[in-house]
Amino acid sequence: MALNKNKDLKMFYSISEVAQMFHVTETLLRFWEKEFPNIKPQKAGRGIRQYTKADLEQVRLVYHLVKERGMTLQGARDAIRRDKSKTVNRNIEVIEKLKDIRSQLQAISRDMNGLV
């Protein structure tokens, strides 16, 4: 999931914003917090979660492993523990860049088709 360029300037994101970014429910994010110790958003008054950019990267990692690669929760935990997350994070970055390039190429193709 690519982060919105305008939102990259924010220091904190609400759970609803994060859920929207990753197209998951807030309930799933709270569940992942319990299952993955690497997801630790700060809690403000009244228990309101505040996700930082580092938290977003951890959510992105879990999302990639569980939703995109189809790993079980235990498999994802094991992968993170084995420190393969660095490799996975690099792979996620490459995938995100490739998705952006594909979108740009599709836009160019649409523009070119409009000229013909």
All heavy atoms as an XYZ file, in Angstrom:
956
protein
N       0.836     -1.164      0.000
C       0.000      0.000      0.000
C       0.894      1.244      0.000
O       1.709      1.401      0.880
C      -0.849      0.044      1.259
C      -1.659     -1.192      1.540
S      -3.275     -1.081      0.834
C      -3.085     -1.978     -0.643
N       0.702      2.087     -0.945
C       1.467      3.319     -1.002
C       0.795      4.364     -0.119
O      -0.409      4.493     -0.099
C       1.545      3.825     -2.439
N       1.615      5.064      0.626
C       1.079      6.124      1.465
C       0.766      7.331      0.609
O       1.466      7.631     -0.354
C       2.087      6.516      2.542
C       2.435      5.440      3.563
C       3.476      5.971      4.518
C       1.216      4.992      4.313
N      -0.277      8.037      0.976
C      -0.658      9.259      0.284
C       0.444     10.286      0.487
O       0.869     10.541      1.597
C      -1.993      9.750      0.864
C      -2.511     10.974      0.167
O      -1.765     11.742     -0.420
N      -3.808     11.157      0.249
N       0.911     10.887     -0.595
C       2.020     11.843     -0.515
C       1.709     13.008      0.423
O       2.550     13.466      1.156
C       2.372     12.373     -1.899
C       2.793     11.311     -2.875
C       4.166     10.813     -2.569
C       4.600      9.833     -3.651
N       5.421      8.783     -3.204
N       0.462     13.496      0.421
C       0.098     14.620      1.281
C       0.094     14.217      2.749
O       0.387     15.015      3.612
C      -1.280     15.166      0.904
C      -1.277     15.759     -0.483
O      -0.243     16.234     -0.946
N      -2.403     15.712     -1.151
N      -0.237     12.986      3.032
C      -0.299     12.541      4.411
C       1.078     12.197      4.957
O       1.227     11.982      6.145
C      -1.233     11.338      4.545
C      -2.675     11.700      4.371
C      -3.547     10.576      4.805
C      -4.988     11.033      4.775
N      -5.846     10.118      5.489
N       2.095     12.115      4.104
C       3.438     11.787      4.568
C       3.974     12.838      5.532
O       4.914     12.576      6.257
C       4.403     11.653      3.387
C       4.256     10.321      2.675
O       3.604      9.422      3.231
O       4.802     10.190      1.575
N       3.390     14.014      5.556
C       3.856     15.090      6.418
C       3.331     14.961      7.844
O       3.837     15.611      8.736
C       3.434     16.444      5.834
C       3.938     16.735      4.425
C       3.361     18.037      3.911
C       5.449     16.780      4.401
N       2.350     14.114      8.058
C       1.762     13.969      9.380
C       2.690     13.202     10.305
O       3.426     12.330      9.885
C       0.427     13.211      9.289
C      -0.672     14.013      8.648
C      -1.936     13.221      8.586
C      -2.499     13.076      9.983
N      -3.852     12.556      9.998
N       2.604     13.525     11.605
C       3.387     12.791     12.594
C       2.623     11.580     13.102
O       3.222     10.548     13.393
C       3.746     13.701     13.765
C       4.797     14.729     13.416
S       5.290     15.718     14.843
C       5.979     14.483     15.900
N       1.302     11.717     13.230
C       0.486     10.645     13.767
C      -0.724     10.405     12.882
O      -1.248     11.327     12.270
C      -0.006     10.989     15.185
C       1.107     11.131     16.178
C       1.498     12.376     16.623
C       1.757     10.011     16.687
C       2.524     12.513     17.545
C       2.783     10.128     17.603
C       3.168     11.386     18.029
N      -1.143      9.150     12.841
C      -2.310      8.739     12.078
C      -3.278      8.039     13.012
O      -2.855      7.262     13.876
C      -1.909      7.779     10.947
C      -0.909      8.374      9.994
C       0.450      8.355     10.273
C      -1.323      8.979      8.816
C       1.368      8.921      9.405
C      -0.416      9.540      7.941
C       0.932      9.511      8.247
O       1.838     10.074      7.384
N      -4.553      8.278     12.840
C      -5.555      7.603     13.661
C      -5.742      6.185     13.148
O      -5.361      5.855     12.022
C      -6.890      8.357     13.584
O      -7.455      8.196     12.294
N      -6.356      5.350     13.962
C      -6.593      3.968     13.553
C      -7.508      3.918     12.334
O      -7.331      3.083     11.455
C      -7.149      3.118     14.723
C      -7.114      1.625     14.352
C      -8.534      3.593     15.135
C      -7.394      0.697     15.521
N      -8.447      4.847     12.246
C      -9.341      4.846     11.082
C      -8.581      5.212      9.814
O      -8.838      4.648      8.744
C     -10.534      5.777     11.299
O     -10.110      7.103     11.490
N      -7.622      6.143      9.909
C      -6.814      6.497      8.738
C      -5.959      5.317      8.292
O      -5.846      5.035      7.097
C      -5.910      7.691      9.056
C      -6.636      9.001      9.211
C      -5.719     10.114      9.676
O      -4.962      9.924     10.653
O      -5.746     11.179      9.030
N      -5.370      4.621      9.254
C      -4.519      3.471      8.933
C      -5.363      2.359      8.317
O      -4.971      1.750      7.324
C      -3.761      2.982     10.182
C      -2.950      1.730      9.869
C      -2.855      4.081     10.723
N      -6.520      2.107      8.893
C      -7.421      1.078      8.350
C      -7.783      1.412      6.907
O      -7.792      0.529      6.042
C      -8.671      0.961      9.220
N      -8.041      2.669      6.648
C      -8.398      3.097      5.294
C      -7.215      2.940      4.333
O      -7.390      2.499      3.200
C      -8.864      4.547      5.342
C      -9.571      5.020      4.119
C     -10.163      6.420      4.332
O      -9.653      7.209      5.120
N     -11.237      6.698      3.637
N      -6.013      3.267      4.785
C      -4.823      3.149      3.938
C      -4.608      1.718      3.463
O      -4.196      1.490      2.326
C      -3.567      3.569      4.719
C      -3.370      5.022      4.888
S      -1.840      5.253      5.827
C      -2.199      6.780      6.658
N      -4.862      0.762      4.364
C      -4.578     -0.634      4.063
C      -5.830     -1.430      3.683
O      -5.761     -2.633      3.475
C      -3.867     -1.297      5.241
C      -2.475     -0.772      5.442
C      -2.225      0.250      6.349
C      -1.426     -1.270      4.693
C      -0.947      0.754      6.522
C      -0.144     -0.767      4.860
C       0.101      0.244      5.770
N      -6.954     -0.759      3.615
C      -8.221     -1.408      3.261
C      -8.527     -2.594      4.176
O      -8.850     -3.685      3.710
C      -8.228     -1.838      1.782
C      -7.894     -0.732      0.843
N      -8.776      0.279      0.562
C      -6.765     -0.456      0.155
C      -8.205      1.132     -0.278
N      -6.982      0.709     -0.532
N      -8.349     -2.354      5.477
C      -8.686     -3.356      6.484
C      -9.578     -2.679      7.524
O      -9.749     -1.455      7.508
C      -7.427     -3.948      7.170
C      -6.542     -4.667      6.160
C      -6.633     -2.885      7.906
N     -10.103     -3.462      8.436
C     -10.950     -2.887      9.477
C     -10.102     -2.468     10.680
O      -8.988     -2.963     10.878
C     -12.005     -3.904      9.947
O     -11.331     -5.014     10.553
C     -12.880     -4.370      8.791
N     -10.658     -1.573     11.462
C      -9.992     -1.168     12.697
C      -9.863     -2.354     13.639
O      -8.867     -2.489     14.353
C     -10.777     -0.038     13.359
C     -10.770      1.242     12.550
C     -11.652      2.332     13.131
O     -11.916      2.313     14.356
O     -12.075      3.210     12.358
N     -10.851     -3.217     13.618
C     -10.827     -4.420     14.458
C      -9.627     -5.289     14.104
O      -8.941     -5.815     14.991
C     -12.130     -5.229     14.280
O     -13.230     -4.375     14.590
C     -12.162     -6.447     15.165
N      -9.354     -5.438     12.805
C      -8.208     -6.241     12.385
C      -6.905     -5.610     12.856
O      -6.006     -6.316     13.325
C      -8.185     -6.415     10.864
C      -7.031     -7.265     10.322
C      -7.075     -8.682     10.891
C      -7.053     -7.294      8.813
N      -6.798     -4.293     12.800
C      -5.586     -3.622     13.284
C      -5.394     -3.859     14.777
O      -4.278     -4.137     15.233
C      -5.648     -2.120     12.986
C      -5.498     -1.727     11.521
C      -5.751     -0.238     11.342
C      -4.127     -2.111     10.989
N      -6.475     -3.764     15.542
C      -6.365     -4.019     16.989
C      -5.961     -5.474     17.244
O      -5.160     -5.750     18.140
C      -7.668     -3.672     17.695
C      -7.910     -2.154     17.793
C      -9.076     -1.820     18.691
N     -10.361     -2.183     18.118
C     -11.095     -1.412     17.316
N     -10.661     -0.203     17.004
N     -12.241     -1.815     16.850
N      -6.500     -6.390     16.451
C      -6.134     -7.800     16.576
C      -4.652     -7.988     16.275
O      -3.941     -8.682     17.009
C      -7.003     -8.644     15.632
C      -6.617    -10.094     15.588
C      -6.885    -10.932     16.672
C      -5.986    -10.628     14.475
C      -6.530    -12.274     16.631
C      -5.634    -11.965     14.431
C      -5.900    -12.793     15.514
N      -4.169     -7.370     15.187
C      -2.756     -7.494     14.840
C      -1.865     -6.932     15.932
O      -0.770     -7.435     16.155
C      -2.479     -6.804     13.512
C      -2.897     -7.594     12.305
C      -3.335     -8.888     12.274
C      -2.899     -7.147     10.954
N      -3.618     -9.271     10.988
C      -3.356     -8.217     10.152
C      -2.581     -5.952     10.339
C      -3.482     -8.129      8.769
C      -2.713     -5.857      8.964
C      -3.151     -6.937      8.189
N      -2.304     -5.887     16.626
C      -1.525     -5.337     17.736
C      -1.284     -6.404     18.798
O      -0.207     -6.471     19.387
C      -2.249     -4.160     18.392
C      -2.188     -2.885     17.628
C      -2.987     -1.792     18.321
O      -2.991     -1.748     19.574
O      -3.611     -0.999     17.611
N      -2.300     -7.208     19.056
C      -2.181     -8.267     20.063
C      -1.302     -9.407     19.559
O      -0.587    -10.026     20.329
C      -3.563     -8.815     20.423
C      -4.424     -7.825     21.141
C      -5.801     -8.400     21.385
C      -6.727     -7.336     21.944
N      -8.110     -7.775     21.969
N      -1.372     -9.707     18.278
C      -0.656    -10.841     17.701
C       0.791    -10.541     17.319
O       1.611    -11.451     17.254
C      -1.407    -11.341     16.460
C      -2.776    -11.906     16.748
C      -2.718    -13.174     17.581
O      -1.857    -14.039     17.307
O      -3.530    -13.308     18.522
N       1.091     -9.285     17.033
C       2.424     -8.905     16.576
C       2.982     -7.809     17.482
O       2.561     -6.653     17.404
C       2.370     -8.404     15.123
C       1.955     -9.458     14.143
C       0.620     -9.604     13.792
C       2.895    -10.305     13.584
C       0.230    -10.588     12.905
C       2.514    -11.287     12.688
C       1.182    -11.438     12.350
N       3.947     -8.162     18.317
C       4.499     -7.171     19.245
C       5.217     -6.013     18.559
O       5.461     -4.991     19.187
C       5.469     -7.983     20.109
C       5.657     -9.279     19.426
C       4.526     -9.477     18.475
N       5.524     -6.163     17.274
C       6.194     -5.073     16.559
C       5.234     -3.943     16.186
O       5.667     -2.873     15.783
C       6.910     -5.597     15.312
C       5.996     -6.349     14.366
O       5.099     -7.075     14.788
N       6.218     -6.193     13.082
N       3.924     -4.159     16.335
C       2.941     -3.089     16.076
C       2.548     -2.512     17.429
O       1.851     -3.151     18.208
C       1.707     -3.623     15.330
C       2.097     -4.216     13.976
C       0.678     -2.504     15.145
C       0.945     -4.848     13.223
N       3.051     -1.309     17.710
C       2.819     -0.694     19.015
C       2.481      0.794     18.879
O       3.311      1.649     19.171
C       4.070     -0.803     19.893
C       4.510     -2.197     20.231
C       5.774     -2.160     21.049
C       6.898     -2.438     20.093
N       8.176     -2.736     20.577
N       1.289      1.118     18.434
C       0.959      2.547     18.344
C       0.885      3.163     19.735
O       0.554      2.479     20.714
C      -0.407      2.559     17.666
C      -0.995      1.228     17.980
C       0.158      0.279     18.059
N       1.215      4.430     19.798
C       1.087      5.145     21.065
C      -0.389      5.311     21.375
O      -1.216      5.351     20.463
C       1.731      6.527     20.961
C       3.205      6.487     20.710
C       3.780      7.879     20.546
O       3.148      8.874     20.884
N       4.980      7.965     20.015
N      -0.689      5.412     22.652
C      -2.082      5.648     23.030
C      -2.166      6.974     23.759
O      -1.489      7.194     24.753
C      -2.604      4.503     23.881
C      -2.722      3.227     23.062
C      -3.439      2.148     23.785
C      -3.479      0.910     22.900
N      -3.832     -0.274     23.616
N      -3.004      7.841     23.224
C      -3.222      9.154     23.819
C      -4.342      9.025     24.853
O      -4.772      7.916     25.169
C      -3.590     10.161     22.736
N      -4.826     10.139     25.318
C      -5.922     10.133     26.272
C      -7.100      9.314     25.783
O      -7.354      9.225     24.584
N      -7.778      8.670     26.685
C      -8.934      7.813     26.398
C      -8.580      6.649     25.485
O      -9.422      6.129     24.768
C     -10.093      8.616     25.825
C     -10.665      9.626     26.824
C     -11.798     10.406     26.241
N     -11.229     11.421     25.369
C     -11.828     11.924     24.317
N     -13.034     11.544     23.998
N     -11.257     12.841     23.574
N      -7.300      6.247     25.454
C      -6.891      5.067     24.690
C      -6.892      5.238     23.187
O      -6.872      4.264     22.448
N      -6.893      6.473     22.714
C      -6.896      6.724     21.259
C      -5.520      6.391     20.701
O      -4.507      6.903     21.156
C      -7.270      8.194     20.961
C      -8.690      8.464     21.446
C      -7.113      8.501     19.477
C      -9.113      9.905     21.361
N      -5.506      5.519     19.703
C      -4.253      5.079     19.103
C      -3.709      6.136     18.148
O      -4.443      6.699     17.356
C      -4.481      3.764     18.350
C      -4.703      2.594     19.261
C      -5.306      1.434     18.487
N      -5.349      0.225     19.265
C      -6.284     -0.045     20.182
N      -7.241      0.824     20.425
N      -6.251     -1.174     20.862
N      -2.391      6.313     18.225
C      -1.700      7.235     17.331
C      -0.559      6.477     16.664
O       0.426      6.126     17.311
C      -1.147      8.436     18.110
C      -2.227      9.289     18.729
C      -1.641     10.457     19.501
O      -0.647     10.320     20.193
N      -2.276     11.604     19.358
N      -0.708      6.233     15.375
C       0.289      5.483     14.618
C       1.316      6.442     14.034
O       0.970      7.448     13.426
C      -0.378      4.720     13.476
C      -1.220      3.556     13.914
C      -2.514      3.738     14.379
C      -0.730      2.253     13.849
C      -3.303      2.663     14.772
C      -1.506      1.178     14.238
C      -2.792      1.388     14.695
O      -3.566      0.321     15.078
N       2.589      6.103     14.191
C       3.672      6.872     13.583
C       4.025      6.231     12.238
O       3.514      5.174     11.892
C       4.928      6.849     14.481
O       5.372      5.485     14.597
C       4.645      7.437     15.852
N       4.945      6.867     11.514
C       5.395      6.284     10.244
C       6.037      4.915     10.486
O       5.867      4.003      9.687
C       6.374      7.215      9.546
C       5.713      8.418      8.938
C       6.712      9.256      8.192
C       6.027     10.509      7.669
N       6.923     11.347      6.902
N       6.766      4.775     11.592
C       7.379      3.481     11.921
C       6.297      2.426     12.155
O       6.430      1.274     11.718
C       8.271      3.614     13.146
N       5.213      2.822     12.824
C       4.099      1.893     13.041
C       3.472      1.496     11.705
O       3.113      0.337     11.495
C       3.016      2.523     13.930
C       3.495      2.804     15.333
O       4.230      1.973     15.897
O       3.116      3.859     15.884
N       3.348      2.458     10.798
C       2.780      2.166      9.480
C       3.629      1.135      8.739
O       3.094      0.258      8.059
C       2.658      3.437      8.639
C       1.650      4.478      9.099
C       1.671      5.679      8.164
C       0.267      3.901      9.201
N       4.944      1.248      8.872
C       5.827      0.283      8.212
C       5.637     -1.107      8.795
O       5.676     -2.101      8.064
C       7.288      0.727      8.302
C       7.603      1.938      7.446
C       7.215      1.761      5.983
O       7.498      0.690      5.399
O       6.615      2.682      5.414
N       5.417     -1.180     10.101
C       5.177     -2.485     10.723
C       3.833     -3.065     10.273
O       3.719     -4.264     10.010
C       5.240     -2.375     12.245
C       6.613     -2.038     12.776
C       7.669     -3.022     12.301
O       7.494     -4.234     12.381
N       8.777     -2.503     11.781
N       2.828     -2.220     10.175
C       1.528     -2.674      9.672
C       1.680     -3.120      8.223
O       1.139     -4.158      7.814
C       0.445     -1.575      9.801
C      -0.831     -1.965      9.072
C       0.166     -1.270     11.260
N       2.438     -2.362      7.438
C       2.674     -2.706      6.034
C       3.343     -4.078      5.937
O       2.987     -4.900      5.096
C       3.557     -1.655      5.357
C       3.830     -1.940      3.887
C       4.887     -1.012      3.305
N       4.757      0.353      3.712
C       4.085      1.289      3.038
N       3.509      0.990      1.909
N       4.032      2.518      3.480
N       4.307     -4.342      6.814
C       5.001     -5.623      6.820
C       4.029     -6.767      7.120
O       3.986     -7.761      6.397
C       6.133     -5.600      7.853
C       6.870     -6.909      8.083
C       7.521     -7.402      6.798
C       7.900     -6.728      9.177
N       3.233     -6.614      8.168
C       2.263     -7.653      8.532
C       1.238     -7.817      7.409
O       0.894     -8.940      7.027
C       1.589     -7.329      9.881
C       0.430     -8.272     10.154
C       2.611     -7.389     11.010
N       0.759     -6.707      6.868
C      -0.208     -6.763      5.767
C       0.367     -7.553      4.598
O      -0.291     -8.421      4.026
C      -0.585     -5.345      5.331
C      -1.573     -5.321      4.190
C      -2.939     -5.336      4.450
C      -1.152     -5.309      2.867
C      -3.862     -5.335      3.412
C      -2.061     -5.316      1.826
C      -3.411     -5.321      2.100
O      -4.322     -5.331      1.067
N       1.595     -7.240      4.248
C       2.238     -7.926      3.122
C       2.348     -9.426      3.384
O       2.004    -10.238      2.518
C       3.625     -7.337      2.857
C       4.403     -8.080      1.824
N       4.097     -8.042      0.485
C       5.460     -8.919      1.944
C       4.941     -8.813     -0.177
N       5.770     -9.361      0.683
N       2.831     -9.781      4.561
C       3.030    -11.195      4.863
C       1.709    -11.959      4.931
O       1.589    -13.055      4.386
C       3.779    -11.348      6.190
C       5.229    -10.846      6.199
C       5.795    -10.884      7.611
C       6.090    -11.652      5.244
N       0.716    -11.373      5.587
C      -0.545    -12.080      5.828
C      -1.500    -11.960      4.644
O      -2.040    -12.961      4.171
C      -1.213    -11.576      7.125
C      -2.578    -12.189      7.327
C      -0.318    -11.873      8.329
N      -1.709    -10.768      4.161
C      -2.724    -10.539      3.123
C      -2.201    -10.787      1.710
O      -2.896    -11.357      0.886
C      -3.277     -9.113      3.212
C      -4.045     -8.828      4.478
C      -5.321     -9.607      4.494
C      -6.217     -9.155      5.631
N      -7.489     -9.837      5.605
N      -0.998    -10.320      1.418
C      -0.483    -10.442      0.061
C       0.222    -11.770     -0.189
O       0.072    -12.367     -1.243
C       0.453     -9.274     -0.265
C      -0.272     -7.941     -0.293
C       0.618     -6.748     -0.576
O       1.845     -6.832     -0.361
O       0.077     -5.728     -1.009
N       1.007    -12.223      0.794
C       1.732    -13.489      0.617
C       0.953    -14.680      1.135
O       1.334    -15.820      0.895
C       3.088    -13.417      1.310
C       3.959    -12.354      0.653
C       5.427    -12.542      0.610
N       5.974    -13.852      0.679
C       7.072    -14.145      1.359
N       7.684    -13.226      2.055
N       7.552    -15.361      1.349
N      -0.117    -14.433      1.884
C      -0.982    -15.511      2.357
C      -0.416    -16.331      3.496
O      -0.820    -17.474      3.697
N       0.507    -15.761      4.255
C       1.092    -16.488      5.382
C       0.089    -16.578      6.525
O      -0.772    -15.716      6.669
C       2.354    -15.789      5.888
C       3.526    -15.838      4.980
S       4.912    -14.971      5.752
C       6.228    -16.084      5.362
N       0.258    -17.615      7.338
C      -0.523    -17.697      8.573
C       0.049    -16.681      9.543
O       1.163    -16.172      9.348
C      -0.421    -19.103      9.203
O       0.947    -19.331      9.570
C      -0.909    -20.173      8.247
N      -0.692    -16.401     10.605
C      -0.185    -15.466     11.611
C       1.121    -15.980     12.209
O       2.075    -15.220     12.389
C      -1.226    -15.241     12.702
C      -2.518    -14.564     12.243
C      -3.484    -14.427     13.410
C      -2.247    -13.218     11.628
N       1.155    -17.270     12.519
C       2.382    -17.848     13.086
C       3.531    -17.772     12.086
O       4.655    -17.444     12.453
C       2.156    -19.298     13.513
C       3.344    -19.903     14.250
C       3.695    -19.143     15.515
O       2.828    -18.857     16.338
N       4.961    -18.795     15.673
N       3.252    -18.052     10.828
C       4.286    -17.961      9.800
C       4.831    -16.544      9.679
O       6.040    -16.344      9.528
N       3.943    -15.557      9.734
C       4.368    -14.152      9.656
C       5.201    -13.784     10.884
O       6.231    -13.118     10.756
C       3.153    -13.246      9.538
N       4.761    -14.231     12.060
C       5.540    -13.954     13.286
C       6.934    -14.572     13.179
O       7.925    -13.943     13.538
C       4.819    -14.497     14.516
C       3.764    -13.579     15.067
C       3.313    -14.016     16.449
N       2.654    -15.311     16.416
C       1.350    -15.494     16.232
N       0.565    -14.460     16.053
N       0.843    -16.704     16.239
N       6.996    -15.804     12.700
C       8.288    -16.477     12.554
C       9.188    -15.750     11.569
O      10.384    -15.585     11.810
C       8.086    -17.931     12.101
C       7.438    -18.795     13.174
O       7.398    -18.383     14.349
O       6.960    -19.896     12.807
N       8.624    -15.306     10.459
C       9.405    -14.579      9.449
C       9.967    -13.288     10.037
O      11.125    -12.945      9.800
C       8.543    -14.277      8.235
N       9.152    -12.604     10.808
C       9.608    -11.353     11.422
C      10.696    -11.644     12.446
O      11.717    -10.958     12.503
C       8.420    -10.598     12.052
C       7.498    -10.083     10.941
C       8.909     -9.456     12.928
C       6.159     -9.571     11.429
N      10.491    -12.689     13.243
C      11.479    -13.067     14.261
C      12.814    -13.463     13.640
O      13.862    -13.187     14.200
C      10.956    -14.230     15.104
C      10.533    -13.781     16.463
C      10.212    -14.952     17.359
N       8.816    -14.792     17.750
C       7.845    -15.639     17.478
N       8.089    -16.757     16.851
N       6.628    -15.399     17.867
N      12.778    -14.132     12.524
C      14.018    -14.572     11.874
C      14.746    -13.409     11.200
O      15.729    -13.605     10.509
C      13.717    -15.659     10.848
C      13.388    -16.995     11.446
C      13.344    -18.067     10.377
N      12.487    -17.718      9.260
C      11.246    -18.157      9.074
N      10.690    -18.967      9.951
N      10.544    -17.793      8.021
N      14.205    -12.231     11.382
C      14.809    -11.016     10.840
C      14.810    -11.008      9.324
O      15.611    -10.331      8.699
C      16.218    -10.807     11.383
C      16.636     -9.356     11.307
O      15.764     -8.478     11.252
O      17.840     -9.086     11.279
N      13.903    -11.758      8.742
C      13.753    -11.679      7.302
C      12.955    -10.435      6.929
O      12.779    -10.144      5.774
C      13.072    -12.934      6.756
C      13.968    -14.138      6.816
C      13.428    -15.244      6.000
C      14.422    -16.388      6.009
N      14.009    -17.485      5.184
N      12.498     -9.737      7.965
C      11.697     -8.545      7.705
C      12.486     -7.503      6.925
O      11.908     -6.757      6.145
C      11.171     -7.958      9.007
O      12.231     -7.609      9.859
N      13.802     -7.454      7.122
C      14.596     -6.489      6.353
C      14.488     -6.797      4.868
O      14.292     -5.908      4.059
C      16.053     -6.518      6.815
C      16.253     -5.955      8.190
C      17.687     -6.011      8.619
C      17.813     -5.519     10.049
N      19.156     -5.665     10.568
N      14.615     -8.069      4.538
C      14.479     -8.472      3.139
C      13.058     -8.241      2.665
O      12.834     -7.728      1.569
C      14.844     -9.967      2.979
O      16.177    -10.158      3.430
C      14.714    -10.405      1.539
N      12.098     -8.600      3.505
C      10.695     -8.415      3.139
C      10.401     -6.937      2.962
O       9.726     -6.545      2.014
C       9.766     -9.054      4.200
C       8.325     -8.677      3.951
C       9.927    -10.566      4.197
N      10.917     -6.089      3.862
C      10.700     -4.643      3.732
C      11.259     -4.135      2.409
O      10.627     -3.332      1.741
C      11.348     -3.881      4.891
C      10.477     -3.851      6.115
O       9.263     -3.916      6.027
N      11.106     -3.780      7.269
N      12.434     -4.609      2.040
C      13.008     -4.193      0.751
C      12.122     -4.666     -0.391
O      11.881     -3.940     -1.344
C      14.424     -4.736      0.589
C      15.475     -3.876      1.246
C      16.821     -4.392      0.853
N      16.959     -5.739      1.412
C      17.868     -6.112      2.285
N      18.778     -5.273      2.653
N      17.900     -7.330      2.771
N      11.639     -5.909     -0.282
C      10.756     -6.438     -1.321
C       9.474     -5.617     -1.411
O       8.988     -5.347     -2.504
C      10.417     -7.908     -1.058
C      11.601     -8.815     -1.275
O      12.594     -8.426     -1.885
N      11.512    -10.021     -0.756
N       8.932     -5.238     -0.266
C       7.710     -4.432     -0.253
C       7.974     -3.098     -0.940
O       7.164     -2.635     -1.743
C       7.200     -4.222      1.184
C       6.702     -5.548      1.762
C       6.102     -3.175      1.225
C       6.383     -5.483      3.234
N       9.109     -2.475     -0.633
C       9.445     -1.199     -1.260
C       9.535     -1.350     -2.772
O       9.031     -0.513     -3.515
C      10.762     -0.670     -0.694
C      10.672     -0.187      0.736
C      12.033      0.199      1.307
O      12.983      0.408      0.531
O      12.117      0.271      2.537
N      10.180     -2.418     -3.228
C      10.308     -2.657     -4.667
C       8.934     -2.863     -5.286
O       8.619     -2.297     -6.335
C      11.234     -3.866     -4.943
C      11.170     -4.295     -6.398
C      12.666     -3.543     -4.547
N       8.092     -3.661     -4.623
C       6.749     -3.916     -5.125
C       5.964     -2.619     -5.224
O       5.283     -2.363     -6.220
C       6.015     -4.952     -4.242
C       6.630     -6.338     -4.453
C       4.523     -4.980     -4.539
C       6.192     -7.368     -3.426
N       6.052     -1.778     -4.194
C       5.340     -0.496     -4.201
C       5.832      0.389     -5.340
O       5.031      1.020     -6.032
C       5.489      0.221     -2.862
C       4.763     -0.438     -1.718
C       3.274     -0.563     -1.942
O       2.658      0.374     -2.492
O       2.732     -1.610     -1.571
N       7.145      0.425     -5.554
C       7.682      1.236     -6.652
C       7.205      0.706     -7.996
O       6.845      1.476     -8.883
C       9.210      1.268     -6.590
C       9.735      2.135     -5.468
C      11.239      2.135     -5.405
C      11.707      2.939     -4.200
N      13.163      2.919     -4.057
N       7.198     -0.618     -8.134
C       6.723     -1.212     -9.385
C       5.240     -0.923     -9.618
O       4.827     -0.663    -10.749
C       6.978     -2.719     -9.398
C       8.447     -3.134     -9.532
C       8.590     -4.640     -9.333
C       9.015     -2.703    -10.874
N       4.449     -0.951     -8.554
C       3.021     -0.622     -8.682
C       2.851      0.824     -9.137
O       2.007      1.116     -9.986
C       2.290     -0.849     -7.362
C       2.055     -2.305     -7.039
C       1.342     -2.442     -5.696
C       1.128     -3.887     -5.315
N       0.491     -4.018     -3.996
N       3.668      1.726     -8.572
C       3.611      3.132     -8.977
C       3.989      3.291    -10.446
O       3.338      4.023    -11.189
C       4.533      3.994     -8.107
C       4.004      4.191     -6.694
O       2.796      3.961     -6.466
O       4.813      4.566     -5.826
N       5.048      2.594    -10.865
C       5.480      2.660    -12.264
C       4.382      2.130    -13.176
O       4.090      2.720    -14.222
C       6.799      1.886    -12.459
C       7.943      2.622    -11.750
C       7.110      1.689    -13.944
C       9.229      1.828    -11.655
N       3.755      1.007    -12.788
C       2.674      0.439    -13.593
C       1.538      1.445    -13.740
O       1.010      1.644    -14.835
C       2.152     -0.859    -12.986
C       1.006     -1.459    -13.813
C       0.528     -2.780    -13.293
N       0.076     -2.628    -11.913
C      -0.196     -3.641    -11.114
N      -0.055     -4.865    -11.516
N      -0.618     -3.424     -9.886
N       1.169      2.106    -12.643
C       0.100      3.105    -12.696
C       0.462      4.241    -13.649
O      -0.378      4.703    -14.426
C      -0.176      3.674    -11.305
O      -0.680      2.685    -10.460
N       1.718      4.680    -13.567
C       2.160      5.749    -14.453
C       2.128      5.302    -15.911
O       1.697      6.051    -16.786
C       3.565      6.205    -14.066
C       3.613      6.914    -12.728
C       5.033      7.193    -12.271
O       6.005      6.971    -12.993
N       5.169      7.680    -11.046
N       2.580      4.077    -16.158
C       2.564      3.564    -17.533
C       1.141      3.410    -18.051
O       0.867      3.697    -19.227
C       3.311      2.228    -17.614
C       4.827      2.310    -17.465
C       5.421      0.908    -17.380
C       5.444      3.095    -18.608
N       0.231      2.974    -17.195
C      -1.160      2.854    -17.603
C      -1.747      4.224    -17.938
O      -2.497      4.361    -18.903
C      -1.982      2.166    -16.505
C      -1.692      0.690    -16.397
C      -2.337      0.043    -15.190
O      -2.629      0.687    -14.193
N      -2.541     -1.275    -15.277
N      -1.392      5.230    -17.147
C      -1.875      6.584    -17.421
C      -1.323      7.093    -18.751
O      -2.045      7.702    -19.550
C      -1.473      7.522    -16.283
N      -0.046      6.819    -19.007
C       0.559      7.222    -20.276
C      -0.131      6.517    -21.435
O      -0.443      7.122    -22.462
C       2.078      6.934    -20.275
C       2.791      7.873    -19.293
C       2.660      7.066    -21.683
C       4.242      7.510    -19.027
N      -0.405      5.231    -21.256
C      -1.072      4.461    -22.306
C      -2.458      5.025    -22.590
O      -2.840      5.157    -23.755
C      -1.181      2.987    -21.873
O      -1.885      2.255    -22.815
N      -3.194      5.373    -21.544
C      -4.526      5.986    -21.733
C      -4.411      7.302    -22.480
O      -5.195      7.592    -23.389
C      -5.233      6.184    -20.389
C      -5.799      4.917    -19.795
C      -6.696      5.210    -18.609
N      -5.993      5.888    -17.519
C      -5.318      5.282    -16.547
N      -5.255      3.968    -16.514
N      -4.726      5.969    -15.602
N      -3.405      8.102    -22.102
C      -3.182      9.373    -22.782
C      -2.838      9.180    -24.249
O      -3.330      9.891    -25.126
C      -2.085     10.184    -22.097
C      -2.492     10.704    -20.717
O      -3.713     10.665    -20.403
O      -1.599     11.101    -19.944
N      -1.993      8.184    -24.504
C      -1.585      7.902    -25.882
C      -2.767      7.408    -26.706
O      -2.895      7.775    -27.879
C      -0.456      6.854    -25.913
C       0.827      7.322    -25.255
S       1.588      8.727    -26.061
C       2.167      7.988    -27.554
N      -3.615      6.587    -26.131
C      -4.794      6.089    -26.842
C      -5.756      7.228    -27.179
O      -6.448      7.188    -28.183
C      -5.518      5.021    -26.036
C      -4.762      3.706    -26.039
O      -3.977      3.439    -26.924
N      -4.978      2.913    -24.995
N      -5.774      8.246    -26.318
C      -6.628      9.396    -26.573
C      -6.125     10.255    -27.725
O      -6.899     10.987    -28.340
N      -4.849     10.160    -28.022
C      -4.269     10.946    -29.110
C      -4.460     10.296    -30.459
O      -4.366     10.956    -31.492
C      -2.760     11.153    -28.869
C      -2.384     11.983    -27.647
C      -0.883     11.999    -27.474
C      -2.924     13.404    -27.776
N      -4.687      8.997    -30.463
C      -4.781      8.273    -31.737
C      -6.133      8.434    -32.346
O      -7.146      8.576    -31.848
C      -4.452      6.778    -31.517
C      -4.643      6.001    -32.810
C      -3.052      6.649    -31.015
